[in-house]
Amino acid sequence: MLSRRTILASVAVAGVALVSGVAAFAQGHMGRGPGMMKRVASAMIDEALEPAQVTPEQRAKIYAVRDRVFASMEAQRQTRGQHMAQALVLFEADTLDPAQLAAFAAQHEAEHKQMADTITQAIGEVHDVLNPVQRRAVADWIRTHRPGSHG
């Protein structure tokens, strides 16, 4: 049976690897950064709204929601360097402090919950902007064009 210390050390190593991967993805792959991701996401939103034939007023409301989500994502992206530094400090310590590791995990969980809440709110707001026929058109577009749909 593994000791508590071995398990915590394994979790710390896995956490550092995960944070590294997320940070690398967030920085963009092969020259693609947050600006490129925003442009691609915005283009996909525009494409998804096409079959729904949204009005200019609806589009403006949806863009405002999109911009709030982007701002929230950017705020979290700004803290990633700090998170990596914290993870490395924990990892390099002579002894791994379970309380600090738990606090580190709790901080990440709170940030992920905040982002999930932002996205959940955005889904509700866009839902309320569109009528049932428009929601169906957008949902059908997403079903056809989402990654892995082969559409």
C-alpha positions in Angstrom: 0.0 0.0 0.0 1.3 3.4 -0.9 2.0 5.9 1.9 0.1 9.2 2.2 3.4 11.0 1.3 3.9 9.0 -1.9 0.3 9.6 -2.9 0.6 13.4 -2.3 3.9 13.6 -4.2 2.3 11.8 -7.1 -0.6 14.2 -7.0 1.8 17.1 -7.0 3.7 15.8 -10.0 0.5 15.2 -11.9 -0.7 18.6 -10.9 2.4 20.3 -12.2 2.1 18.3 -15.4 -1.5 19.3 -15.8 -0.8 23.0 -15.1 2.0 22.9 -17.6 -0.2 21.4 -20.3 -3.0 23.9 -19.6 -0.5 26.8 -19.6 1.0 25.6 -22.9 -2.4 25.3 -24.5 -3.5 28.7 -23.2 -0.4 30.3 -24.6 -1.4 28.8 -28.0 0.1 26.1 -30.1 2.3 26.9 -33.0 1.9 30.7 -32.8 -1.8 30.7 -31.9 -2.6 32.7 -28.8 -5.7 34.0 -27.1 -6.3 36.5 -29.9 -6.5 33.7 -32.5 -8.8 31.6 -30.3 -11.1 34.6 -29.8 -11.3 35.1 -33.6 -12.0 31.4 -34.2 -14.6 31.3 -31.5 -16.2 34.5 -32.8 -16.3 33.1 -36.3 -17.9 29.9 -35.1 -20.5 31.9 -33.2 -21.3 33.9 -36.3 -21.6 30.7 -38.4 -23.9 29.1 -35.8 -26.1 32.1 -35.7 -26.5 32.2 -39.6 -29.2 29.5 -39.8 -31.0 31.0 -36.9 -31.5 34.3 -38.8 -30.9 36.4 -35.7 -31.8 40.1 -35.7 -29.1 42.7 -35.3 -30.5 43.3 -31.7 -30.2 39.7 -30.9 -26.7 39.5 -32.3 -25.6 42.5 -30.2 -26.9 40.9 -27.0 -25.2 37.6 -27.9 -21.9 39.5 -28.6 -22.2 41.2 -25.2 -22.5 37.8 -23.6 -19.6 36.5 -25.6 -17.4 39.4 -24.6 -18.1 38.9 -20.9 -17.1 35.2 -21.3 -13.9 36.2 -23.1 -13.1 38.8 -20.4 -13.5 36.2 -17.7 -11.3 33.7 -19.6 -8.7 36.4 -20.1 -8.7 37.2 -16.4 -8.1 33.6 -15.5 -5.4 33.4 -18.2 -3.6 36.3 -16.6 -3.1 34.2 -13.4 -1.7 31.1 -15.0 1.9 32.2 -14.5 1.3 32.7 -10.8 -0.2 29.2 -10.6 2.8 27.6 -12.3 5.1 29.4 -9.9 3.1 28.2 -6.9 3.0 24.6 -8.2 6.7 24.6 -8.7 7.4 26.0 -5.2 5.2 23.2 -3.8 6.9 20.6 -6.0 10.5 21.7 -5.2 10.0 21.9 -1.4 11.9 19.4 0.7 8.7 18.2 2.2 5.3 18.5 0.6 2.9 20.3 2.9 -0.6 18.7 2.5 -2.3 21.9 3.7 -0.6 24.0 1.1 -1.3 21.4 -1.6 -5.0 21.3 -0.5 -5.2 25.2 -0.6 -3.6 25.2 -4.1 -6.2 22.6 -5.3 -9.0 24.6 -3.6 -7.9 27.8 -5.3 -8.1 26.0 -8.7 -11.4 24.5 -7.9 -12.8 27.9 -7.0 -11.5 29.4 -10.3 -13.0 26.6 -12.3 -16.3 27.0 -10.6 -16.3 30.7 -11.3 -15.7 30.0 -15.0 -18.4 27.3 -15.0 -20.8 29.8 -13.4 -19.9 32.4 -16.1 -20.5 29.9 -18.9 -23.7 28.6 -17.3 -25.0 32.2 -17.0 -24.0 32.9 -20.6 -25.9 29.8 -21.9 -29.0 31.0 -20.0 -28.7 34.6 -21.4 -28.3 33.4 -25.0 -31.2 31.0 -24.5 -33.4 33.9 -23.4 -32.3 36.0 -26.4 -33.3 33.4 -29.0 -36.8 32.0 -29.7 -37.4 28.2 -29.8 -36.9 27.9 -33.6 -33.6 29.9 -33.4 -32.4 27.7 -30.5 -33.1 24.6 -32.6 -31.2 26.0 -35.6 -28.2 26.8 -33.4 -28.3 23.4 -31.7 -28.5 21.7 -35.1 -25.5 23.7 -36.3 -23.5 22.7 -33.2 -24.5 19.0 -33.6 -23.2 19.1 -37.2 -20.1 21.2 -36.7 -18.7 20.3 -33.2 -15.4 18.6 -33.1 -15.8 14.9 -33.7 -19.1 15.2 -35.4 -17.6 14.6 -38.9 -20.1 17.2 -40.2 
